[in-house]
């Protein structure tokens, strides 16, 4: 397996641990193809149920053993289906390798904000005293 592919598998597995299968594509600037999304979901969802390896990784995202189990699922599929590497590369390039350049801007949120039930305010309070 190429080094870039190995790195993409690790990054993808870590993002799945933190964000989960449904939210891993939310912060992308570019849209990932339906085929790539379906490929990833197909690895970890069977008959509407999420694979136990992914559930366990999300419960303990710092577990090296659980991370290895999820990586193994992805790596096995890449080994068995060479076409899957194109989907992995697409996901890596569009989701994890995207950059955003902001100049002369402020109050930019590039991720999910969870207030835990409180109030969130983005912006200035010029003129409000």
C-alpha positions in Angstrom: 0.0 0.0 0.0 1.3 3.4 -0.9 2.4 5.7 2.0 -0.3 8.3 1.1 -2.9 5.5 1.2 -1.7 4.4 4.5 -1.8 7.9 5.9 -5.3 8.4 4.4 -6.6 5.3 6.2 -5.2 6.4 9.5 -6.7 9.9 9.2 -10.0 8.5 8.0 -10.2 6.1 10.9 -9.4 8.9 13.5 -12.0 11.1 12.0 -14.6 8.3 12.1 -13.7 7.9 15.8 -14.4 11.5 16.6 -17.2 12.5 14.2 -18.8 9.2 13.3 -19.9 7.9 9.9 -22.7 10.4 9.3 -20.8 13.6 10.1 -17.3 12.8 8.7 -18.2 14.6 5.4 -19.8 17.7 7.0 -16.8 20.1 7.1 -15.7 19.6 3.5 -15.5 22.5 1.1 -16.0 20.3 -1.8 -18.8 17.7 -2.2 -17.7 14.1 -2.1 -19.2 11.9 -4.8 -22.1 9.6 -3.8 -20.1 6.6 -4.8 -17.3 7.5 -2.4 -19.9 8.2 0.4 -21.7 4.9 -0.4 -18.4 3.0 -0.4 -17.5 4.2 3.1 -20.9 3.7 4.5 -21.0 0.2 2.9 -17.9 -0.7 4.9 -19.5 0.2 8.3 -23.2 -0.3 7.8 -24.9 -3.6 7.2 -28.7 -4.0 7.1 -29.0 -0.5 8.7 -26.8 -1.4 11.6 -23.4 0.2 12.3 -20.4 -2.2 12.5 -19.5 -3.0 16.1 -15.9 -2.0 15.5 -16.9 1.5 14.6 -19.3 1.8 17.6 -16.6 0.6 19.9 -14.1 3.0 18.4 -16.5 5.9 18.9 -17.0 4.9 22.5 -13.2 4.8 23.1 -11.6 7.0 20.4 -8.2 6.8 22.0 -8.0 3.1 21.9 -5.2 1.9 19.6 -6.7 -1.6 19.3 -10.1 -0.2 18.3 -8.5 2.2 15.8 -6.6 -0.8 14.3 -9.8 -2.8 13.9 -11.4 0.0 11.9 -8.3 0.6 9.9 -8.2 -3.2 9.2 -11.8 -3.0 7.7 -10.7 -0.3 5.4 -7.4 -1.9 4.5 -9.1 -5.3 3.8 -11.5 -3.6 1.4 -8.6 -1.8 -0.4 -6.8 -5.1 -0.8 -9.9 -6.9 -2.1 -11.2 -4.1 -4.3 -8.5 -2.0 -6.0 -11.2 0.4 -7.2 -11.8 1.4 -3.6 -8.5 3.3 -3.5 -10.0 5.9 -5.8 -12.8 6.6 -3.3 -10.3 6.8 -0.4 -8.2 9.3 -2.3 -11.2 11.3 -3.2 -12.4 11.5 0.5 -8.8 12.3 1.6 -8.4 15.1 -1.0 -11.8 16.7 -0.6 -12.4 16.3 3.2 -9.0 16.0 5.0 -6.7 17.7 2.6 -8.8 20.8 2.0 -7.6 24.2 3.1 -9.4 27.4 3.5 -7.7 30.7 3.2 -9.3 33.7 4.9 -7.9 37.2 4.6 -9.2 40.3 6.3 -11.9 38.3 8.0 -12.9 37.5 11.5 -15.5 35.6 13.4 -15.2 32.5 11.2 -16.3 29.2 12.3 -15.0 26.2 10.4 -16.5 23.4 12.6 -19.4 22.4 14.7 -20.4 24.5 17.6 -22.1 22.9 20.5 -23.3 25.3 23.2 -24.5 22.6 25.5 -27.8 24.5 25.8 -26.2 27.9 26.3 -26.0 31.0 24.0 -23.5 31.3 21.2 -22.6 34.6 19.6 -20.4 35.1 16.6 -19.7 38.6 15.5 -18.9 42.0 16.9 -20.7 44.1 19.4 -19.9 47.4 17.9 -22.2 50.1 19.2 -23.7 47.7 21.8 -22.6 48.7 25.3 
